Structure formats: C-alpha cells, structure tokens
Amino acid sequence: MARRALRRDRKLQELGELLRTWRKIHRLPMSVVAERAGITRDTLRAIETDPASVRFENVFAVLEVLGIDQYLMGALDPATTDRGRAMLERGLPERVRL
C-alpha cells in the first residue's frame, strides 16, 4: 500500500511539472494563467508543485487555459483504446456491485 501511495505521489508531482512546462511553452506567466483559470496564483503554484493538495476542478481549469483539456478527455475515453473498446463491446452493466 505504501508503494502505491509513493507511486501516486510521484505521478502527481510529474503532473504538476508537466503543467508548468506547458505554461512555459505558452510563455504565460503564473499570474495570467491563474487569472484566466479563475484561481489564485498560490493555487496555481500548488498545482505545479503539489497537485494532491488542490481541487480537481482547479487543475481542470488550468488544463482548459493551456488548451490541453481535450487531450485528457481523449486519454480517458475507453473507446480510444483496444482494451476499452473490447470491454465496451461486452456492454455496461446496469449496476456494479461486489
């Protein structure tokens, strides 16, 4: 369980670093991205350094400002992968229970 949490923490840190890289690629200062996303500069700093501490909707607002939200949505769409399509072909259950 601790390994899983450690991996998750690393991935979240990498996510923040990638968002910072996208912001810099666009040559946008933190203040501009924060204003356009409707968040504070401190919240943007937290997203870029410790995404686990912020609300997902704030992260998504930054993705929208940077124009990369559609990539996340595409990556999450099960129909875009062979595995997801195969599982969708089996049909979705009415309910999922233990």
Residue pairs with C-beta under 8 A, 6 or more apart in sequence:
8 52
9 52
12 50
12 51
12 52
13 49
13 50
13 51
15 51
15 59
16 47
16 48
16 49
16 50
16 51
17 48
19 47
19 48
19 51
19 59
19 62
19 63
19 66
20 48
22 66
22 68
23 30
23 33
23 48
23 62
23 66
26 66
26 67
28 65
28 66
30 41
30 44
30 45
31 41
33 44
33 62
33 65
33 66
34 40
34 41
34 43
34 44
36 65
37 44
37 58
37 61
37 62
37 64
37 65
38 61
39 58
39 61
39 62
43 54
43 58
44 62
46 53
46 54
47 54
47 58
47 59
47 62
51 59
60 69
60 72
63 69
63 72
74 80
77 84
78 84
78 85
78 87
78 88
79 85
79 88
